[in-house]
Amino acid sequence: MNDSVSGPGAGTARTGDPLAPVLRPVRAGNGFEEALEQILQVLRLGLIPAGGRLPAERELAERLGVSRVTLREALRVLTDEGLVESRRGRYGGTFVCDPPEGGGPPAALDAAGLEDALRFREVLEAGAAELVAARGLTGEDERRLRAALDATRDAALGDYRRQDTLLHLTLVELAGSATLTAQYAAARATLNDLLGRIPLLVRNLEHAQQQHTALVEAVAAGDPEAARAVAREHCAGTAALLRGFLL
């Protein structure tokens, strides 16, 4: 039986929606597994902060292209794992729980695994920046990108990494490739797992903001070489911190 659903708005991306790069219709045959995978990516990426509410069941099921029964099964797994909680009442829904305490790199990620993750991230981000700059931005695209940049600049320290993720996801999404966006979302989730194990350093954040600004300006100016160079430099800085703390 095909678990997917259809109808107006099923799986439709929403302009400026932070969940759009991750949530997409699942393939027939693995509805439960792929729905669970995508919601886990939303949580790992921090696209909804702790205490925030997931989209309503009806909307989430439509966007994933699964039945509400299948969605509830996936949400039950996340509840059992302590990742989300269900609240009843007028202001109820499914809410994101605080992340569990923990430190150190994932047990399965050794030095070679870390290097592989960092290189893959660099290839995707640098390639996307170059592609977006070469394609050029529409007025709406540039507005979205600059709004995401402004959000990182204005973010409180505790919300910075979420806004940083949204900026990079926005840039990759503007490349216009759903496959690239999905691959980057997975790579970014791994990166965020690693970043969550090292401290936020104000000096590093200041430097990152300078690079973010330079990256957005290079893309907006339609300079592919500059955009790629800034993206690679930015990735290299993050990689250096992760190697220092985790290896």
N, C-alpha and C positions, 0 to 999 in steps of 0.2 A: 504494500500500500504506500502510495506517495504521500509523505507527511507534509509536503510544502503546501502553502496556501497562496491564493492569488487574489487580485482585486486592486482597486485604486490605492496607490500609495504603498503597496507591498514592496518592501525593500528599496524604496525611493530615497536617494540621497538628498539631504536638505542643505541648502547653501549656508555655509557658516556654522553648521552643526558640528560640534566637536566629536560626536560619535560616528559621523558619516564615514570617515576613513576606515572604520573597523567593522561596523555592523552592515552586513550585506546578506542577500538571500543565500541560504545554504543549498548544497547540492542534494538531490533526491538520494535517499538510501542511508545517509548518515546524519539525519536531522538533529537528533539529540546530541551526538558527539560534537558536531560543528557549531551548534548553538552554544553549547557549554564552552567550547574553545573561544568563541568570539566574546562572550560575556567575561570570561577570565581575562582576555586581552584588555578589555575596557578597564577592569579592576587593576591589572598589573601596570597599565599605562597611567593610572591615576586620573583618567579623564573625568571620573566622578569622584570627588574627594570624600574622605571618611565623613559619614553623617549625611551625605548627599543621597538623593533618591534616584533609582533607576527609572527609565521610562515606564509608563503604565503597561500592564501585561498585554493589553490589546495592541498597543502601538509596537511594543517590542516583538511580539509574535509576528506582526505584519512585516516589520523591517527584516526579520530573520527568515521569513517565509516558512514558518513552522506553525503547527497547531498550538493552541494555548495549553493543551494537555502536555505536549512535549516540552514547552517552555517551563511549565511548572515543575516538571521532573528535573530539568536542569537547575532551576532555582533552588529546589530542595537539596540538591547536592551541595550547592554553594552555601546554603544555610547550615547544613550538617558540618561543613568545614569551617564554619565561623566567619565566613567572608561577607555574608549579607545577613540581614534579619528582616523578617516580615512584621509589619505593624498594621493593626486594624484601626478602623474608625475613619472619620472624615478626612484626616490628614495622614492616612495610612499609605502603605505601599511597601516596596522592597528597598531597604536602605543599606548603604555600604558601611561595613564595620571598620573599626580601627585596625590597621595592619598588625599582625602578630609580632611580638618582640623577636629579635634575632640579629645575629651579626656574622660577619665573615662571608666569603663567597659561597655559592651553592656547592655542595659536596662534589657534584659531578663535573664541575667546571675547573679543570686544571689550567696550568699556564698556557698550554697549547689551545685549549678551549677558549680562554679569555682572548688570546690574540686573534683567533678565528672570528669571534664575535665582534671585536673592535674593527677588524679589517672589513668585514661584511658591512657593518654600519657605515664606515667611511665611503665605501664604493657606492652604496645606495644614496647617501646624502649628497656627496659631491656630484654624482651623476644627475640626481634630480635637480640640484641647483643649476647646473650647467644647462640642462634641458629646459627648465622654466625660463631662464634668462634668454635662451636662444629662441624660444617660442614667442616670448613677449607676454606682457600682462594686459588684460583688459582693465578698465577703470575699476570694476567691481573686484577683480582679482587683487589689484594693488591695495584697495581699501581693506580687504580681508587680511592681507599679509601685514600691512602696517598696524592694523588693530591688534593682531596677535603679538606683534613686536611691542606695542604699547602696553599690552597686558603683562608681558614679562617685566617690563620696566617698572610698572606700578605694583607688582605682586608683593605681598607680604612674604617674609622669609619662608614660612611654612607652606606656602602655596606656590613657591617659585618653580619647583620641578614640574608640577602639573602644567603651569603656563608655558614653561620651556618645551615640554612635550607637545603641547598644542601648536606652538609656533612651528616646530619642525614638521609636524604632521600636516599642517596647512601648506607649507612650502612643497612637500612631496606630493600632496594631493593635487596641487596646481599643475603638476607635470602631465596630468590627464590620463594616467595609466592606472587602472584599477588593480592590476597585478602588482605593479611597483608599490602602490600604496599598501596593499595587503602584506607584501614581503617586508616593507619598512616597519609597519605596525608590529609585526612579530619580532623583528630585530630590535626595535625600540623597547618593547616589553622586556626583553633580555637585558638591555642596557639599563633600564630603570631598576630592575632587580639588583644589579650591581651598584648603581648609584645610591640605592637605599642603604647600602652597607658602608658608605663612607660619609664623613661629615660635610655639611655645607660650609664652604669657606668663602667669606665675604670678598676677599681679594680675587678669588677665582671667578665669582659671580660678576664682579665689576668688569673683569677682562672678557668674560663670555658675552656680556651685554655689548661691549664695544664690537666684538666679532659679529654678533647678531645684527647690529646696526649696519655694519659694513656689508654683510651678506645681503640684507634686504635692499640696500642701496645699489649693489652690483646687479641684483636680479631686476630691480625696477629700471635700471639704466640699460638693460638688455646687453650686459657684458658677460658672456658665458665663461670666458677664461678667468675673469676676476671672481665670479661667483664660485666656480669650482675651487679656485685657490683658497678663498676665504673658508669655504666649507671644509676643505681638507685640514687647514690650520686649526679650525675650531675642533674638529674631531680628534686631532693629534693632542690638543691640550687636555681634553677629557680622558683620552687614553693614557696619557702620562700620569694623571692623578690616580686612575684605577690601578695601573701597574704598581705605583708606589704604595698604595694602601693594601692591595689584595695579594700581591706576589711576594 
